[in-house]
Amino acid sequence: KFKQLRAAELKHGRVAMLASVGLLAQCYIRLPFLGLKDSPAGYQAALLVPSLWMFGLVVITAMLFEWLWWKEDPWKEPGNFGDPLGLNMYDRDMRNRELNNGRFAMFATSGI
């Protein structure tokens, strides 16, 4: 049960870290293709048609990655998907930093 809860905490932390960066970056960065340059900033962008399609595409892509490639290995610690870039940085200290930054990002995203 602990491994399942830790995996959920890591997953939510990773999503919150990406969400907090995305919520801040959307005010300054516009994608100039598929009519997204004229879409509004903030949560309104997920409700209007050009950006609504892109939002749906991102959600479906994330679901496919979750179902097909990013599966938890029961023999590894939670959240360990290997070292795809070969940086050899995923040690105990880096895992603790990821946990703490993920916890902070969950609070930061709720406050943005």
C-alpha positions in Angstrom: 0.0 0.0 0.0 2.9 2.4 0.8 4.5 1.9 -2.6 1.2 2.7 -4.3 0.7 5.9 -2.3 4.3 7.0 -2.9 3.9 6.4 -6.6 0.7 8.5 -6.6 2.5 11.2 -4.6 5.3 11.3 -7.1 3.0 11.3 -10.1 0.9 14.2 -8.7 4.0 16.1 -7.8 5.4 15.7 -11.3 2.1 16.9 -12.9 2.0 19.8 -10.4 5.6 20.9 -11.3 4.7 20.9 -15.0 1.4 22.7 -14.3 2.9 25.4 -12.3 5.5 26.2 -15.0 2.7 26.0 -17.6 0.4 28.3 -15.7 3.1 31.0 -15.5 4.5 30.5 -19.0 1.1 30.8 -20.8 1.0 34.5 -20.1 4.2 35.1 -22.0 4.5 32.3 -24.6 2.1 31.9 -27.6 2.3 29.1 -30.0 2.1 30.7 -33.5 0.4 27.7 -35.3 -3.1 26.2 -35.7 -4.7 29.5 -34.6 -3.3 29.3 -31.1 -1.7 32.7 -31.3 -5.1 34.4 -30.9 -6.4 32.2 -28.1 -6.8 33.8 -24.7 -4.5 33.3 -21.7 -5.5 31.5 -18.5 -8.2 28.9 -18.0 -10.4 30.4 -20.7 -8.0 28.9 -23.3 -9.2 25.4 -22.5 -12.8 26.4 -23.3 -12.5 27.9 -26.8 -12.2 25.9 -30.0 -8.7 26.2 -31.3 -7.0 25.6 -28.0 -9.7 23.2 -26.8 -8.6 20.8 -29.6 -5.0 21.0 -28.5 -5.9 20.5 -24.9 -7.8 17.4 -25.8 -4.9 16.2 -27.9 -2.5 16.7 -24.9 -4.9 14.8 -22.6 -5.3 11.9 -25.0 -1.5 11.7 -25.6 -0.8 11.6 -21.9 -3.4 8.8 -21.4 -1.8 6.8 -24.1 1.7 7.2 -22.6 0.3 6.2 -19.2 -1.4 3.1 -20.6 1.3 1.9 -23.0 4.8 3.0 -21.8 4.9 4.5 -18.3 4.0 1.5 -16.2 5.2 1.0 -12.7 7.7 -1.9 -12.3 6.8 -3.8 -9.1 10.5 -4.7 -8.6 11.7 -1.0 -8.6 11.0 1.8 -6.1 7.9 3.9 -6.9 8.3 6.4 -9.7 11.6 4.9 -11.0 11.2 4.7 -14.8 14.9 4.3 -15.4 17.5 6.8 -16.7 16.6 7.4 -20.4 19.2 10.1 -20.9 22.0 8.2 -19.1 22.8 11.1 -16.7 23.1 8.8 -13.6 21.4 11.5 -11.5 18.5 9.4 -10.1 20.0 8.6 -6.6 18.5 8.9 -3.1 19.2 12.6 -2.8 17.6 13.4 -6.2 14.5 11.4 -5.3 14.1 13.3 -2.0 14.5 16.6 -3.9 11.8 15.5 -6.4 9.4 14.6 -3.5 9.9 17.9 -1.8 9.7 20.0 -5.0 6.6 18.1 -6.0 4.9 18.7 -2.6 5.7 22.4 -3.0 4.5 22.5 -6.5 1.1 21.0 -5.5 0.6 23.9 -3.1 2.0 26.4 -5.6 -0.3 25.3 -8.4 -3.4 25.5 -6.2 -2.4 29.1 -5.3 -1.7 30.4 -8.8 
